[in-house]
């Protein structure tokens, strides 16, 4: 999986450095030739090294067995990628019988590599990750997606309540919000417009670092349109605030 993420990242980085064309998908989100090329490169490596597995990718869709499959986001943070902001990543998760068992997040522009294996911990460049020990909302950092995305959902008023009760809020968005929780640099992260490929490796990363990830209604899994991660200690209290 690391080799596949690096292969996809190399393709994306080449486009990032020399230029690319942007088009708009049916859901109004941007996509580039780099997204498609990177996903092809990732799948090529995985097919060679893990034959018999299926795939679920943002750009190339679903193929092969569902019992054991790789879930792929070739460029998470495409809007950053387009604006030449170096905060974008290859996300790769392994789902086995409905459970994510391994995850990789590779940031080609910076070289940072995060990995996680169920029961084996979460790691950044060889260093073990641990969530924050903060146990009071008044001391918590909230990391959120684009404010206008949150505003369009039923969770807006709850988000404002959470903002009022926490120490500080930052809008990093995409994968970086959840890595901040896993690394112990923030306590709460949320997004309201996600797909399975946005969530799969990050859920495992947060959980293996000692945190908790659900959707904004408290449900488990990776197939909701919302995601909510905390250091675990603040999860129930923060969700209660969101729901009034």
N, C-alpha and C positions, 0 to 999 in steps of 0.2 A: 504493500500500500504506500509506503514511503517512496519507493522507486517510481510508482505510478504518479503520485502527487508531484514529484520533482520533474517528471517528464512533461506532465501537463503544464506545470509552472514555467518550464523553459519555453514552451511554445507561447504561452501568454506573455511572458516577459519580453520575448522577441518582438511581438506586436506592440507592446507597451512602449518599447524604446524606438521603434521605427515608424509607427503610425498605423491606423486602421480605419475602417468605415463603421459607422453606427447605424443600426436600424431599430425600429420599434416593434415589439411583439404585440400580440393581441391583447395582453393585459396592460398595455401602455408602459411596460418596463423596457429599458434599452438592452440591446444585445449587439455584440460585435463578432467579427470573424474569428477573433481570438478565443471567444467562448467556445465556439464549435470546434475549432482546431485543437484546443486544449483538451476538450472532452474526448475527442477521437484518440489523442495521444495517451490519455489515462486508460481508456478501455483497451487499447492495443497492448499495453504492458500487463494489465490484469488478465487478459485472455491468455497470454503466454504463461503467466506464472500461477494462475488460479483457474484452470479450465473447469468448466461445469458450473460456474457461478453465474447468476443473473445480474442485471444492471437496471438501475433506475437513475436516469440523469436529467438534469434540468433542460438540456438542449436536445438530446437524442432520444429521450423517452425511456420506455420500459422494454426490456427484452430478457428472455431466458427465465430460469427458475426463480420463483419468489421465495422459496424456503431459505435459500442462502444467496444474498445478492449484495452488490456494492451500490451505495447511494452516492451520487456524484454532483457536486456543484463546481464546475470548472473555474469560475471566477465569482466568488462571493464579494460583493462590493463593486459591482460593475460601474455604478455612478462615480465612485472614487477613481476607478480605473480610467474612465473616460476623461475625467478632469485632471489626470496625472497626479492624483493624491496616492501615495504609496501604500495606503491601508486597504489591501485587497488580498484574497487568499483562495487557494484551492482547498475545498472541503471534501473529505472522503470518509464515508462510514461503511462498516460491514454490518449488515443486518442478518441475523440467523434466527429463523422461526419467530419473527416478530420482535426480537430484542437486538439492540445495537451492542455488539461485542468488541468492536475495535474502531478507533477513529484517528484521523490524521488531519491537521490543519497546517498548511505550508504557505508562508508568505514570500513569494519570489522576490519582491522588491527589497525586502530587508534580510531574507535568509532565515527568518525565525521558523522553527519547526516544533509544533506541538503534537504529541501522541498520547493515546490512552488505550488501555486494554481492560476489559471488564475483570475486576479482581486484581489488576496489576498496577493500578495507579494512573495518574496523569502527569505528564512530563513536558517541560520546555527545554529543548537543547540539552537534555540529559539531567536537568534539575527537577526534582519532585515538586509538584504544585500542591498547595494547601489553601483552602478558603480562609477568609478573614474570621477572626474570633469575635468580631463586634456583635453584641447581643441587644443593642438598643436602637430603635428606629431613629432616634434623634442624632445618632452618630453615623448614620448610614449614607453611603454614596449610591445614588440611583443612576443607572446608565440606560438611556432609552433610545428608541428609534426616532425618526423624523417626527417632529411634533404634529405636523399636519396629518400624518398617517394616524397617529393616536387620536387626534381630535375627531376624525370621521367615524369612530367606533363607539359602542356603548360604554366603553371603559374610561372615557375622557374625564368625567367628574371624579371617578375613583383615582385616576392618575393625579389629578390636582390635589386630592386629599393626601395621597402618598407624598407628593412634593412638599406639601405644607408640614408634614410630620418628620421629614428626613433632613439631614444636614445640608446636602448639596446634590445637584442633579447635573448630568452631563449627557449630551446627545452624540455619542460615538456611533451607535448603530451597527448593523451587520454582525459579523462574527466577533469583532473586537469587544463588544459589550460583554459577551459571555466568557471570553478569555480573561477579561479583567476580574470577573467574579471568581473564576477558577484559580487565578493567580493571587487572590486575596487583596486586590487593589480596589475593588468595589464590592458592595454587598448585595445589590439588587439590580437585575437587568430585565427588560421587557421589550417585546416587539409584537406588532398586531397584524402584520401581513407576511406570513412565512409559509414555506412548503417544507416537506420532509427533508429535502437536500440542504435546506438552510439550517436544520436543527440536528441532524443525526450525529455527527461527531461531537458537536458542542454539548449535547445532553450528557454523553458519556464523559466528556472532559470535566464538566462541572461536578457530576456525581462522583467520579473517581478522585476528585480533589476534596471531597467531603461535603459538597453542597447538594442542592436539590433543584430539579427542573421539572415543571409541569406546564400546562397551559394556563391562561388567565382565569379559568374556571376551576382550577385544581386538578384537572384530568391528566393522566399519565400518557406516555406515548409521544410519537413524533409527527402525527398526521393531523394535528389541529392547525388552524390558521393563526393562532397566537402562541406565544411562548413566554414563560416567566421563570427566571432563575434567581436563586439567592444562595447565601452561604449556609442555608438550612436553618440556622437559629432564628432568622427573621421571617421565614416563609409564611407561616400561618398568620402572623400579625399583619404582614404587608398585604396578603390576599384579603384579609378581613377589611382592611381600609379601602381597598379597591372596590369591594362590594358593599361598602357602606355600613 
